[in-house]
Amino acid sequence: MRLYYSPGACSLAPHIVVREAGLEVSLDKVNLKEKRTDSGRDYRAVNPQGAVPALELDNGEVLTENAAVLQYLAALAPKSGLAPEKGMPHWRLLETLNFIATELHKGTSPLFRKPSEEVREATIKNLQNRYELLERKLGDKPFLLGDQFTIADAYAFVILTWARKFEIDLSERQKLQTYFQRVMKRPAVRQALEEEGLPTG
Ligand SMILES: N[C@@H](CCC(=O)N[C@@H](CS)C(=O)NCC(=O)O)C(=O)O
C-alpha cells in the first residue's frame, strides 16, 4: 500500500495510524500546488480531486476521504483498538470523525487560503465554538472515546496542530491543551511527525 501525503496536512492522521498499527505502507509526498508526487506521478491521475490523503491499495484501487482511509487502516489491525467495531462506541467513533471532518477540518480550511481579515476573524470565531464542543466531547477522558487512543484522536490531533499554526487562542481550553500534549508524546505520533519533518514539541 502507498499513502499519498503532504507534510502537516490532514494526511498526517492516516500516517499516524499507519505507525500506531505497525502497518507496512510506503509514503509518497505530494506537491499540492503542482499536483506532482515525489515518485514523479501526476497526482490528479491518482486522485482527481487533487487532495491528500489517498491510499493506493496493493490491487491498484485508490481510496480517498480521510474518514474512510482512517477506518480502512484501522480495520487492517483490528486488535489495535484504533476503531471500536461494535455497539455505541462504534457510533460515537463515526459521530466524532464526522464532527472533526465537517466542523473542524473544513472549518479551518479558509485559513489556508490567505483570507481577508474579516474572513479570518469570522473563521476563528466559529472555530472557537467548535473547539469548545470538542473539549466538551473530550471531558475528563484521556482520549476522545475513552481510555483508548483511536483514529478520531489522530485526526483531532492534526487539526490542533493547525490551531497552533494559525495562532488560534486556546488558552481557555486547558483540557484540550493537555490532551494535545498527551497525544504528542505517543511514539507513533512522534515518528510520523519526524518523518514529515515537523516539530515534535
Ligand atoms: N474531502 C477530503 C478533503 C481533503 C483535504 O481537504 N485535503 C487538503 C489537505 S488537508 C488538500 O489536499 N488540499 C489541497 C487541494 O485540495 O488542492 C478528505 O476528507 O479527505
The ligand as an ORCA input file, in Angstrom:
! r2SCAN-3c Opt
* xyz 0 1
  N     -12.688     15.625      1.468
  C     -11.270     15.363      1.581
  C     -10.566     16.688      1.765
  C      -9.090     16.511      1.995
  C      -8.396     17.858      2.067
  O      -9.012     18.901      2.371
  N      -7.090     17.818      1.799
  C      -6.303     19.034      1.757
  C      -5.132     18.951      2.740
  S      -5.692     18.874      4.440
  C      -5.703     19.180      0.387
  O      -5.158     18.244     -0.156
  N      -5.818     20.389     -0.190
  C      -5.209     20.705     -1.439
  C      -6.169     20.698     -2.584
  O      -7.341     20.315     -2.392
  O      -5.751     21.065     -3.675
  C     -10.991     14.421      2.754
  O     -11.750     14.473      3.751
  O     -10.046     13.641      2.690
*
